[in-house]
Every structure is written in C-alpha cells, then in structure tokens.
Amino acid sequence: MLKNPDSLQKPYYYVNAVSKHNPQCAPEGCESLFIVCPVPSLQFKPDWSDRDEIVDSILTDFSKRIGIDIMPHIVTRTINTPQEWEKQFNLYMGSGLGLSHRLSQIGGLRPKNFDEEYDNLYYVGASTTPGAGLPMAVISAEMVCRRILKC
C-alpha cells in the first residue's frame, strides 16, 4: 500500500451509500457517502497534513469509476485520520484495525480474549482472537459470550 511512509499510493477504499439504507442520513434529494480507506497507523505515518490530497485522490478515482464527477456536488465532508481515531477512541497509534497480522500475532498466537490475572475480565475486538475485521470482531464477541455463559 505504501511506497514510502509519507505518501499513500493509489489507496484501496470502500464506499457505502448510507442514505440508500437510511434516508434520514441525508437531506431530501441528497446522498450520504461513507468512504473508508485502510491507512497506516501513526507509527508509520505520523503526519497527516496531506489528508485533503489523499481524500481528493480517492474521490477522483471514485468519480472515474462511476462516470460522474462528484466533487462539485459535495456539500460537506468529514475526514478522520489516525490522529482523530487515537484521540476519540483511545486507539493505540490511531490504528483502527487493531494489532498487525505478523506471524507472531496470528491464530493461536493472537492475544487471548480473557485475562489470566483477573477473573471475569474479557476482551473482544480486532486485537484479540480470532483477528482483525468486523466479522472477526463479532466472532470474538460470540466467543466471549460463550465463555461467560459456561461460568
């Protein structure tokens, strides 16, 4: 994803037209788009002064893909970087995806979903077993529920 730590090169992104599912998310006659781009944590990219440039490149690419220049139609936009994620959600180094998936942190080597020192303390989310991503975070919650119900 990165050629160097200071520059995102042709980033991947996900687009959700939120107002298609919930019309209350946008005024009548408008749409609300939610665009997510996986980016490096503050450890690898501490400076986000280029955030507008990155977002503009994503919007330009998206416009080309759908055949409509959406830039002149944007009424407002909110950009959240790892800096905001770190401040708002206390995410270590602004990492929205949890721990990395190095060989030392996959499968059974991922942190456990229960605390070995304190009874009745459990962990769920992308940084615990089974791993990153929304489906895995939900599965980690299911695993903890099963563990608690067995107690």
N, C-alpha and C positions, 0 to 999 in steps of 0.2 A: 504494500500500500504506500510505502514511503520510499522515495529515492534518497532523501536526506531528512533529518529530524525537523527541519524548519519549513518544509513545503509538502503539502498534500498533492499528490499527483493522480489526476483522474479518479476521484474517490468513488467508492460504492455508496449507494444510498437506497433508502426505502421510502416510498411515498404512500400516504394514506389520506384519502379524501374524507376526512372525519365527518363533514357536514352531509355526506351522502347517507350515512348511517344515523346521524343525529342532526336534523335540520336546525336545532337550537344553537349549534356551534357557530353559525354564521348568519348575518342578516339576510333577509329575503333577497334573492337574486345574486347572492354571493356564495362562494365556496370557502371552506377552511381546509387547507392542506397542512399535513403534519409530515415533515421530512426528517428522517433520521439518517445520519451518516456515522458509521463507526470510525472513531478517530483515536489517535494515541493519547495516553494519559499525560498528565503534567510532567511526569518523569522524563518522557521522551520529547514532549513539545510544550515547554512552559510558557511560551509567548504566543498569544492568540490575537495579536494586533492585526493579523491578516484574515480574521474571521469573515469580514464582509466580502473579501475577494474569494474566499473558499465557497461561501454561500452563493455568490453570483455565478461562479463556475458551475455549481450544481444546478442552479436554476436555468442557466443557459443550456446545459446538457439536457435537462428535463424538457425544456421548450422544444429543442430539436427533435427529441424522441416522440413527442406528442403532436408536433407540427403546429404549435401555437406559441407565440411569444407571450409568456405570462408576465414578464417583468413590468410592462406598463399597467397591468391590471392589479398589481399588489397594492393593497390599501395600507396594510401594516404587516410587520414581521417581527418575530421574536427569535433571537439567536441565543442558544445556550451552548457554552463551551465547557470543557472540563473544569474551568475555573468556577463557573456557576454551579456545576454538579458538586464540586468539593464543598463550596460554601453552603448551598441549600440542603444537601442531603448527607453531608459529612462523609462523602466517599473518598477513600484514600487516593490521593493524587488525581482526583476527578475521574477515576475510572468507572464508567457506567457499566462495564461488562465484568466486573469482579476480577479475580485473580487470572493471571495468564494461563495458557494451556501448554506449559512446558511439560516435558516428560516427567519431571519431578512433581507435577501437580495435576495429573490426570488419573482417572479411575480410582482405585483404592488408595492412591497417594494424596488425593484431594482432602482438605480438612474435613473432619467428621461433623455430623450435624448435631452432636450432643457434646456437652462439656464433661471432660473426665474428672475435673476437680469439684464442680458444683452439681448436685442432683437437681433435676428439674430445670436445667438451663439448656436450651436448644437453639440451634442456628438454622436458618433457611436462607435460600437465595443463591445467586450465581457463584459465590465464592466457596460454597460447601459442596458436598456430594449431592447430586452427580455431576454438576458443572454449570457452565455459562449458558445464557439464553433463556428466554421466557419459558419455554416448555420444561427445561431442566430446573428452573427455579420453582415452578409449580410442582414438579415431581419431588423436589427436596421438601416442599411443604407437606405433601402427601406422606412422605417417608417419616417426617417428624410426627405428624398426626397419628400414624400407625404406632410409632414408638411410644407416644404418650398414652394412647389407649390401652397398650399392653401393660402399663404400670399398675 
